[in-house]
Amino acid sequence: MLGFFWALIVGFIVGAIAKFIMPGRDPGGFIVTILLGVFGAELATFLGRAIGWYRGDQTARFVGSVVGAIIILAAYRFYLSRRGRPAGPGGGPRFS
């Protein structure tokens, strides 16, 4: 149970650092920041194992978690910017 709370605390710190490094308007508050940090750590662990930086029993360290959170934040902002474009010519396909 203590590990769960530790993951939430570290997730908040990692998410806050990622938002600090990439300033901008992001919806969400405390919970979204925690989720950003936790999912950033998971992404960094997955990518590190796929590349061969980490063994199967290792997880991403702090800096890797921040990089993972930045990747997720950048993807989220890219998705929001694409979502705001109108459908049709120049804005993507229009289905009727």
N, CA, C and O atoms as CSV, one atom per row, in Angstrom:
chain,resi,resn,atom,element,x,y,z
A,1,MET,N,N,0.815,-1.188,0.000
A,1,MET,CA,C,0.000,0.000,0.000
A,1,MET,C,C,0.864,1.261,0.000
A,1,MET,O,O,0.511,2.268,-0.613
A,2,LEU,N,N,1.986,1.190,0.687
A,2,LEU,CA,C,2.880,2.337,0.731
A,2,LEU,C,C,3.483,2.614,-0.647
A,2,LEU,O,O,3.721,3.769,-1.001
A,3,GLY,N,N,3.730,1.562,-1.417
A,3,GLY,CA,C,4.261,1.726,-2.767
A,3,GLY,C,C,3.309,2.475,-3.672
A,3,GLY,O,O,3.742,3.235,-4.537
A,4,PHE,N,N,2.017,2.269,-3.483
A,4,PHE,CA,C,1.014,2.971,-4.279
A,4,PHE,C,C,1.064,4.474,-4.007
A,4,PHE,O,O,1.046,5.280,-4.937
A,5,PHE,N,N,1.128,4.844,-2.729
A,5,PHE,CA,C,1.198,6.265,-2.381
A,5,PHE,C,C,2.508,6.886,-2.844
A,5,PHE,O,O,2.536,8.043,-3.263
A,6,TRP,N,N,3.580,6.128,-2.772
A,6,TRP,CA,C,4.874,6.610,-3.254
A,6,TRP,C,C,4.804,6.866,-4.760
A,6,TRP,O,O,5.343,7.864,-5.238
A,7,ALA,N,N,4.148,5.980,-5.515
A,7,ALA,CA,C,3.997,6.168,-6.955
A,7,ALA,C,C,3.181,7.422,-7.256
A,7,ALA,O,O,3.478,8.134,-8.215
A,8,LEU,N,N,2.163,7.698,-6.456
A,8,LEU,CA,C,1.365,8.913,-6.659
A,8,LEU,C,C,2.182,10.175,-6.386
A,8,LEU,O,O,2.082,11.156,-7.122
A,9,ILE,N,N,2.979,10.145,-5.342
A,9,ILE,CA,C,3.799,11.313,-5.006
A,9,ILE,C,C,4.847,11.566,-6.089
A,9,ILE,O,O,5.006,12.694,-6.554
A,10,VAL,N,N,5.555,10.519,-6.483
A,10,VAL,CA,C,6.565,10.664,-7.529
A,10,VAL,C,C,5.895,11.040,-8.859
A,10,VAL,O,O,6.437,11.842,-9.619
A,11,GLY,N,N,4.733,10.468,-9.138
A,11,GLY,CA,C,3.998,10.815,-10.356
A,11,GLY,C,C,3.627,12.283,-10.390
A,11,GLY,O,O,3.709,12.921,-11.439
A,12,PHE,N,N,3.216,12.829,-9.244
A,12,PHE,CA,C,2.891,14.255,-9.195
A,12,PHE,C,C,4.132,15.106,-9.452
A,12,PHE,O,O,4.073,16.081,-10.200
A,13,ILE,N,N,5.243,14.743,-8.840
A,13,ILE,CA,C,6.474,15.511,-9.021
A,13,ILE,C,C,6.938,15.450,-10.471
A,13,ILE,O,O,7.311,16.471,-11.049
A,14,VAL,N,N,6.916,14.252,-11.061
A,14,VAL,CA,C,7.338,14.089,-12.455
A,14,VAL,C,C,6.404,14.857,-13.388
A,14,VAL,O,O,6.867,15.533,-14.307
A,15,GLY,N,N,5.101,14.759,-13.161
A,15,GLY,CA,C,4.139,15.484,-13.990
A,15,GLY,C,C,4.298,16.983,-13.870
A,15,GLY,O,O,4.191,17.697,-14.867
A,16,ALA,N,N,4.553,17.476,-12.667
A,16,ALA,CA,C,4.750,18.908,-12.462
A,16,ALA,C,C,6.011,19.396,-13.165
A,16,ALA,O,O,6.015,20.481,-13.747
A,17,ILE,N,N,7.075,18.611,-13.117
A,17,ILE,CA,C,8.308,18.992,-13.813
A,17,ILE,C,C,8.085,19.005,-15.322
A,17,ILE,O,O,8.573,19.901,-16.011
A,18,ALA,N,N,7.351,18.020,-15.841
A,18,ALA,CA,C,7.068,17.988,-17.280
A,18,ALA,C,C,6.253,19.201,-17.698
A,18,ALA,O,O,6.516,19.792,-18.745
A,19,LYS,N,N,5.263,19.582,-16.889
A,19,LYS,CA,C,4.470,20.778,-17.204
A,19,LYS,C,C,5.305,22.045,-17.078
A,19,LYS,O,O,5.068,23.012,-17.802
A,20,PHE,N,N,6.274,22.057,-16.176
A,20,PHE,CA,C,7.154,23.212,-16.020
A,20,PHE,C,C,8.078,23.352,-17.218
A,20,PHE,O,O,8.322,24.462,-17.693
A,21,ILE,N,N,8.592,22.230,-17.709
A,21,ILE,CA,C,9.503,22.252,-18.857
A,21,ILE,C,C,8.759,22.647,-20.126
A,21,ILE,O,O,9.311,23.350,-20.973
A,22,MET,N,N,7.506,22.200,-20.268
A,22,MET,CA,C,6.681,22.530,-21.433
A,22,MET,C,C,5.514,23.407,-20.993
A,22,MET,O,O,4.391,22.916,-20.878
A,23,PRO,N,N,5.756,24.701,-20.742
A,23,PRO,CA,C,4.660,25.541,-20.266
A,23,PRO,C,C,3.600,25.730,-21.342
A,23,PRO,O,O,3.892,25.683,-22.537
A,24,GLY,N,N,2.401,25.937,-20.910
A,24,GLY,CA,C,1.284,26.140,-21.826
A,24,GLY,C,C,-0.013,25.892,-21.091
A,24,GLY,O,O,-0.028,25.563,-19.905
A,25,ARG,N,N,-1.089,26.056,-21.814
A,25,ARG,CA,C,-2.405,25.866,-21.213
A,25,ARG,C,C,-2.807,24.406,-21.340
A,25,ARG,O,O,-3.037,23.904,-22.440
A,26,ASP,N,N,-2.885,23.747,-20.222
A,26,ASP,CA,C,-3.308,22.350,-20.185
A,26,ASP,C,C,-4.476,22.227,-19.226
A,26,ASP,O,O,-4.395,22.665,-18.079
A,27,PRO,N,N,-5.568,21.630,-19.697
A,27,PRO,CA,C,-6.677,21.416,-18.766
A,27,PRO,C,C,-6.304,20.353,-17.744
A,27,PRO,O,O,-5.468,19.486,-18.000
A,28,GLY,N,N,-6.918,20.433,-16.626
A,28,GLY,CA,C,-6.660,19.437,-15.600
A,28,GLY,C,C,-5.825,20.028,-14.491
A,28,GLY,O,O,-5.105,21.008,-14.680
A,29,GLY,N,N,-5.935,19.427,-13.357
A,29,GLY,CA,C,-5.214,19.915,-12.198
A,29,GLY,C,C,-4.357,18.843,-11.588
A,29,GLY,O,O,-3.533,18.218,-12.256
A,30,PHE,N,N,-4.563,18.642,-10.319
A,30,PHE,CA,C,-3.751,17.748,-9.514
A,30,PHE,C,C,-3.787,16.308,-10.032
A,30,PHE,O,O,-2.740,15.680,-10.191
A,31,ILE,N,N,-4.959,15.796,-10.288
A,31,ILE,CA,C,-5.104,14.395,-10.710
A,31,ILE,C,C,-4.509,14.172,-12.089
A,31,ILE,O,O,-3.842,13.163,-12.318
A,32,VAL,N,N,-4.740,15.102,-13.013
A,32,VAL,CA,C,-4.183,14.970,-14.362
A,32,VAL,C,C,-2.657,15.025,-14.309
A,32,VAL,O,O,-1.987,14.317,-15.062
A,33,THR,N,N,-2.103,15.857,-13.429
A,33,THR,CA,C,-0.653,15.940,-13.280
A,33,THR,C,C,-0.090,14.621,-12.751
A,33,THR,O,O,0.956,14.161,-13.207
A,34,ILE,N,N,-0.782,14.018,-11.793
A,34,ILE,CA,C,-0.346,12.713,-11.277
A,34,ILE,C,C,-0.390,11.661,-12.381
A,34,ILE,O,O,0.562,10.902,-12.560
A,35,LEU,N,N,-1.495,11.621,-13.117
A,35,LEU,CA,C,-1.620,10.636,-14.201
A,35,LEU,C,C,-0.563,10.847,-15.265
A,35,LEU,O,O,-0.024,9.878,-15.801
A,36,LEU,N,N,-0.257,12.088,-15.580
A,36,LEU,CA,C,0.789,12.390,-16.556
A,36,LEU,C,C,2.123,11.825,-16.105
A,36,LEU,O,O,2.844,11.224,-16.902
A,37,GLY,N,N,2.459,12.009,-14.837
A,37,GLY,CA,C,3.721,11.491,-14.316
A,37,GLY,C,C,3.767,9.978,-14.264
A,37,GLY,O,O,4.779,9.378,-14.625
A,38,VAL,N,N,2.681,9.349,-13.817
A,38,VAL,CA,C,2.649,7.883,-13.718
A,38,VAL,C,C,2.713,7.249,-15.105
A,38,VAL,O,O,3.478,6.309,-15.321
A,39,PHE,N,N,1.915,7.757,-16.045
A,39,PHE,CA,C,1.944,7.200,-17.394
A,39,PHE,C,C,3.260,7.512,-18.100
A,39,PHE,O,O,3.711,6.730,-18.937
A,40,GLY,N,N,3.877,8.640,-17.775
A,40,GLY,CA,C,5.198,8.957,-18.325
A,40,GLY,C,C,6.242,7.960,-17.866
A,40,GLY,O,O,7.101,7.554,-18.648
A,41,ALA,N,N,6.176,7.559,-16.597
A,41,ALA,CA,C,7.101,6.556,-16.084
A,41,ALA,C,C,6.874,5.206,-16.750
A,41,ALA,O,O,7.827,4.500,-17.077
A,42,GLU,N,N,5.614,4.853,-16.948
A,42,GLU,CA,C,5.304,3.582,-17.623
A,42,GLU,C,C,5.784,3.597,-19.071
A,42,GLU,O,O,6.332,2.607,-19.555
A,43,LEU,N,N,5.581,4.719,-19.763
A,43,LEU,CA,C,6.041,4.828,-21.148
A,43,LEU,C,C,7.557,4.737,-21.222
A,43,LEU,O,O,8.098,4.054,-22.092
A,44,ALA,N,N,8.249,5.426,-20.311
A,44,ALA,CA,C,9.711,5.383,-20.299
A,44,ALA,C,C,10.221,3.972,-20.006
A,44,ALA,O,O,11.208,3.537,-20.599
A,45,THR,N,N,9.565,3.261,-19.107
A,45,THR,CA,C,9.949,1.883,-18.810
A,45,THR,C,C,9.745,0.992,-20.026
A,45,THR,O,O,10.619,0.193,-20.362
A,46,PHE,N,N,8.602,1.123,-20.685
A,46,PHE,CA,C,8.311,0.317,-21.870
A,46,PHE,C,C,9.322,0.588,-22.977
A,46,PHE,O,O,9.885,-0.345,-23.550
A,47,LEU,N,N,9.554,1.866,-23.278
A,47,LEU,CA,C,10.496,2.208,-24.352
A,47,LEU,C,C,11.925,1.795,-23.991
A,47,LEU,O,O,12.670,1.320,-24.848
A,48,GLY,N,N,12.306,1.974,-22.727
A,48,GLY,CA,C,13.652,1.582,-22.300
A,48,GLY,C,C,13.885,0.090,-22.410
A,48,GLY,O,O,14.977,-0.341,-22.783
A,49,ARG,N,N,12.878,-0.704,-22.091
A,49,ARG,CA,C,13.011,-2.158,-22.245
A,49,ARG,C,C,13.031,-2.553,-23.716
A,49,ARG,O,O,13.768,-3.460,-24.102
A,50,ALA,N,N,12.227,-1.881,-24.542
A,50,ALA,CA,C,12.185,-2.207,-25.969
A,50,ALA,C,C,13.511,-1.881,-26.649
A,50,ALA,O,O,13.951,-2.617,-27.532
A,51,ILE,N,N,14.146,-0.792,-26.248
A,51,ILE,CA,C,15.418,-0.388,-26.839
A,51,ILE,C,C,16.570,-1.208,-26.272
A,51,ILE,O,O,17.589,-1.396,-26.937
A,52,GLY,N,N,16.409,-1.692,-25.053
A,52,GLY,CA,C,17.460,-2.481,-24.422
A,52,GLY,C,C,18.210,-1.727,-23.346
A,52,GLY,O,O,19.247,-2.202,-22.883
A,53,TRP,N,N,17.725,-0.568,-22.933
A,53,TRP,CA,C,18.374,0.188,-21.877
A,53,TRP,C,C,18.108,-0.410,-20.505
A,53,TRP,O,O,18.942,-0.310,-19.605
A,54,TYR,N,N,16.938,-1.036,-20.344
A,54,TYR,CA,C,16.560,-1.633,-19.057
A,54,TYR,C,C,16.335,-3.126,-19.237
A,54,TYR,O,O,15.867,-3.580,-20.281
A,55,ARG,N,N,16.681,-3.885,-18.189
A,55,ARG,CA,C,16.358,-5.305,-18.188
A,55,ARG,C,C,14.891,-5.467,-17.814
A,55,ARG,O,O,14.224,-4.488,-17.478
A,56,GLY,N,N,14.392,-6.678,-17.870
A,56,GLY,CA,C,12.996,-6.939,-17.582
A,56,GLY,C,C,12.562,-6.617,-16.169
A,56,GLY,O,O,11.385,-6.352,-15.925
A,57,ASP,N,N,13.508,-6.637,-15.225
A,57,ASP,CA,C,13.156,-6.354,-13.836
A,57,ASP,C,C,13.431,-4.909,-13.435
A,57,ASP,O,O,13.227,-4.543,-12.278
A,58,GLN,N,N,13.887,-4.086,-14.368
A,58,GLN,CA,C,14.190,-2.690,-14.063
A,58,GLN,C,C,13.065,-1.771,-14.533
A,58,GLN,O,O,12.327,-2.088,-15.465
A,59,THR,N,N,12.957,-0.636,-13.869
A,59,THR,CA,C,11.999,0.390,-14.281
A,59,THR,C,C,12.762,1.665,-14.621
A,59,THR,O,O,13.955,1.789,-14.342
A,60,ALA,N,N,12.050,2.607,-15.228
A,60,ALA,CA,C,12.665,3.869,-15.603
A,60,ALA,C,C,13.050,4.655,-14.359
A,60,ALA,O,O,12.371,4.594,-13.334
A,61,ARG,N,N,14.123,5.373,-14.462
A,61,ARG,CA,C,14.545,6.242,-13.376
A,61,ARG,C,C,13.827,7.573,-13.484
A,61,ARG,O,O,12.945,7.745,-14.326
A,62,PHE,N,N,14.204,8.515,-12.630
A,62,PHE,CA,C,13.496,9.782,-12.533
A,62,PHE,C,C,13.571,10.582,-13.832
A,62,PHE,O,O,12.548,11.064,-14.318
A,63,VAL,N,N,14.755,10.728,-14.395
A,63,VAL,CA,C,14.913,11.520,-15.619
A,63,VAL,C,C,14.165,10.865,-16.775
A,63,VAL,O,O,13.533,11.557,-17.573
A,64,GLY,N,N,14.229,9.560,-16.870
A,64,GLY,CA,C,13.487,8.852,-17.909
A,64,GLY,C,C,11.991,9.036,-17.757
A,64,GLY,O,O,11.272,9.147,-18.750
A,65,SER,N,N,11.519,9.069,-16.522
A,65,SER,CA,C,10.093,9.286,-16.272
A,65,SER,C,C,9.671,10.683,-16.715
A,65,SER,O,O,8.588,10.858,-17.275
A,66,VAL,N,N,10.518,11.672,-16.468
A,66,VAL,CA,C,10.213,13.036,-16.906
A,66,VAL,C,C,10.169,13.102,-18.428
A,66,VAL,O,O,9.289,13.750,-18.995
A,67,VAL,N,N,11.105,12.444,-19.090
A,67,VAL,CA,C,11.109,12.421,-20.557
A,67,VAL,C,C,9.846,11.734,-21.078
A,67,VAL,O,O,9.241,12.210,-22.039
A,68,GLY,N,N,9.445,10.638,-20.466
A,68,GLY,CA,C,8.211,9.965,-20.856
A,68,GLY,C,C,6.993,10.847,-20.671
A,68,GLY,O,O,6.095,10.850,-21.514
A,69,ALA,N,N,6.950,11.597,-19.577
A,69,ALA,CA,C,5.828,12.508,-19.330
A,69,ALA,C,C,5.817,13.641,-20.359
A,69,ALA,O,O,4.747,14.074,-20.786
A,70,ILE,N,N,6.980,14.117,-20.754
A,70,ILE,CA,C,7.055,15.166,-21.780
A,70,ILE,C,C,6.549,14.633,-23.109
A,70,ILE,O,O,5.859,15.347,-23.837
A,71,ILE,N,N,6.883,13.386,-23.439
A,71,ILE,CA,C,6.397,12.782,-24.686
A,71,ILE,C,C,4.870,12.682,-24.658
A,71,ILE,O,O,4.214,12.997,-25.650
A,72,ILE,N,N,4.307,12.252,-23.546
A,72,ILE,CA,C,2.852,12.145,-23.438
A,72,ILE,C,C,2.203,13.525,-23.518
A,72,ILE,O,O,1.175,13.687,-24.175
A,73,LEU,N,N,2.790,14.514,-22.859
A,73,LEU,CA,C,2.243,15.870,-22.893
A,73,LEU,C,C,2.304,16.446,-24.305
A,73,LEU,O,O,1.358,17.105,-24.738
A,74,ALA,N,N,3.385,16.214,-25.023
A,74,ALA,CA,C,3.501,16.697,-26.403
A,74,ALA,C,C,2.481,16.009,-27.303
A,74,ALA,O,O,1.875,16.655,-28.158
A,75,ALA,N,N,2.288,14.707,-27.118
A,75,ALA,CA,C,1.294,13.985,-27.918
A,75,ALA,C,C,-0.112,14.484,-27.616
A,75,ALA,O,O,-0.936,14.605,-28.523
A,76,TYR,N,N,-0.389,14.771,-26.361
A,76,TYR,CA,C,-1.699,15.293,-25.953
A,76,TYR,C,C,-1.961,16.658,-26.584
A,76,TYR,O,O,-3.058,16.918,-27.079
A,77,ARG,N,N,-0.956,17.522,-26.565
A,77,ARG,CA,C,-1.118,18.846,-27.178
A,77,ARG,C,C,-1.272,18.740,-28.685
A,77,ARG,O,O,-2.049,19.488,-29.278
A,78,PHE,N,N,-0.545,17.821,-29.318
A,78,PHE,CA,C,-0.681,17.614,-30.762
A,78,PHE,C,C,-2.090,17.138,-31.086
A,78,PHE,O,O,-2.692,17.604,-32.053
A,79,TYR,N,N,-2.616,16.223,-30.295
A,79,TYR,CA,C,-3.971,15.720,-30.506
A,79,TYR,C,C,-4.990,16.855,-30.376
A,79,TYR,O,O,-5.910,16.957,-31.188
A,80,LEU,N,N,-4.831,17.697,-29.371
A,80,LEU,CA,C,-5.768,18.805,-29.199
A,80,LEU,C,C,-5.680,19.805,-30.343
A,80,LEU,O,O,-6.697,20.363,-30.753
A,81,SER,N,N,-4.493,20.036,-30.860
A,81,SER,CA,C,-4.359,20.980,-31.968
A,81,SER,C,C,-4.974,20.410,-33.242
A,81,SER,O,O,-5.537,21.165,-34.034
A,82,ARG,N,N,-4.884,19.126,-33.455
A,82,ARG,CA,C,-5.481,18.493,-34.635
A,82,ARG,C,C,-6.996,18.413,-34.513
A,82,ARG,O,O,-7.703,18.487,-35.518
A,83,ARG,N,N,-7.496,18.264,-33.305
A,83,ARG,CA,C,-8.921,18.141,-33.079
A,83,ARG,C,C,-9.656,19.444,-33.361
A,83,ARG,O,O,-10.835,19.422,-33.715
A,84,GLY,N,N,-8.993,20.557,-33.212
A,84,GLY,CA,C,-9.624,21.848,-33.395
A,84,GLY,C,C,-9.781,22.271,-34.844
A,84,GLY,O,O,-10.453,23.266,-35.119
A,85,ARG,N,N,-9.180,21.544,-35.780
A,85,ARG,CA,C,-9.267,21.912,-37.194
A,85,ARG,C,C,-10.605,21.481,-37.781
A,85,ARG,O,O,-11.163,20.457,-37.386
A,86,PRO,N,N,-11.115,22.262,-38.723
A,86,PRO,CA,C,-12.380,21.877,-39.356
A,86,PRO,C,C,-12.202,20.691,-40.301
A,86,PRO,O,O,-11.140,20.507,-40.896
A,87,ALA,N,N,-13.250,19.901,-40.427
A,87,ALA,CA,C,-13.205,18.760,-41.340
A,87,ALA,C,C,-13.448,19.234,-42.759
A,87,ALA,O,O,-14.060,20.280,-42.977
A,88,GLY,N,N,-12.977,18.478,-43.704
A,88,GLY,CA,C,-13.168,18.831,-45.110
A,88,GLY,C,C,-11.835,19.138,-45.758
A,88,GLY,O,O,-10.791,18.758,-45.229
A,89,PRO,N,N,-11.848,19.823,-46.899
A,89,PRO,CA,C,-10.602,20.118,-47.618
A,89,PRO,C,C,-9.617,20.894,-46.740
A,89,PRO,O,O,-9.959,21.916,-46.145
A,90,GLY,N,N,-8.403,20.387,-46.676
A,90,GLY,CA,C,-7.363,21.028,-45.882
A,90,GLY,C,C,-7.416,20.673,-44.410
A,90,GLY,O,O,-6.446,20.931,-43.698
A,91,GLY,N,N,-8.484,20.105,-43.929
A,91,GLY,CA,C,-8.611,19.795,-42.517
A,91,GLY,C,C,-8.822,18.328,-42.252
A,91,GLY,O,O,-9.074,17.932,-41.114
A,92,GLY,N,N,-8.723,17.517,-43.278
A,92,GLY,CA,C,-8.903,16.080,-43.081
A,92,GLY,C,C,-10.150,15.595,-43.799
A,92,GLY,O,O,-10.863,16.390,-44.411
A,93,PRO,N,N,-10.414,14.319,-43.732
A,93,PRO,CA,C,-11.544,13.769,-44.454
A,93,PRO,C,C,-12.883,14.142,-43.829
A,93,PRO,O,O,-12.982,14.332,-42.617
A,94,ARG,N,N,-13.889,14.241,-44.649
A,94,ARG,CA,C,-15.249,14.505,-44.167
A,94,ARG,C,C,-16.106,13.320,-44.570
A,94,ARG,O,O,-16.217,12.986,-45.749
A,95,PHE,N,N,-16.701,12.699,-43.584
A,95,PHE,CA,C,-17.564,11.542,-43.841
A,95,PHE,C,C,-18.997,11.959,-43.676
A,95,PHE,O,O,-19.354,12.620,-42.700
A,96,SER,N,N,-19.838,11.569,-44.643
A,96,SER,CA,C,-21.266,11.898,-44.571
A,96,SER,C,C,-22.100,10.666,-44.458
A,96,SER,O,O,-23.326,10.756,-44.386
